[in-house]
Amino acid sequence: GAFSGLAFSVVSVFQALWLIPYLEHIHEMETQEATRISSMLYLGIGLACPFVGYATNKIRVMSLIRAGLYLCILWLTILLSSRGMSALNLSILLFALGFSCSIYQLGFVYVTREAPEALKSIASAAANMVMMVTGAILQLVTGCAISWLREAQLIANHHDYLGFCFQVCLCIIPLGIVAALGLTYLVKDDEGISLEKWTSTKLQQLLKPRPARSNER
């Protein structure tokens, strides 16, 4: 539940509250354009769901969660450290971020598979509660951090102080995802093939030379 909530913070905190103001101040976009580009994150999540569902039948769930969290950290680092990106690059980046953070739902798959039969309903409800509470806490922490840093005026001569506040305070989200990644190594791996082994097997099958066909009849 905790790592699902931290992964879902990309949507519940970043997208829901701060993404449009962030695009307006950091990438100098109009509100209408920022709204349109921000929707690419939801598009990425929506299109990823069928692939994630299919992958859970082939690959270990915890391995998929870790891969998605690593990618989320990468995309968020690029996004939060850049200024003045083009609309096309931002659209691609947000789509990739949405595709990667779609793994937040796999926390429930893991709970359903690993919890004892008699406790599955309770475990799923508890995981959902923890996910929602985690998102609410991060919303409050991020909002308070931006307000405090804005009022503190630590860098009085900064040409875009509000943009600076966004870049600094929104780092809470990738740091939370790093914490979520750490949590995944504290729980037991589920049964199945790891992502690394599955990828290696598929590459070997693709690169394996095919036997030459005989021309004899």
Buried (B, 14 or more C-beta within 10 A) or exposed (E): BBBBBBBBBBBBBBBBBBBBBBBBBBBEBEEEBBBBBBBBBBBBBEEBEEEBEEBBEEBBBBBBBBBBBEBBBBBBEBBBEBEEBEBEEBBBBBBBBBBBBBBBBBBBBBBBEBBEEEEBEEBBEBBBEBBBEBBEBBBEBBBEBBEEBBEEEEEEEEEEBBBBBBBBBBBBBBEBBBEBBEBBEEEEBBEBBBBEEBEEEEEEEEEEEEEEEEEEE
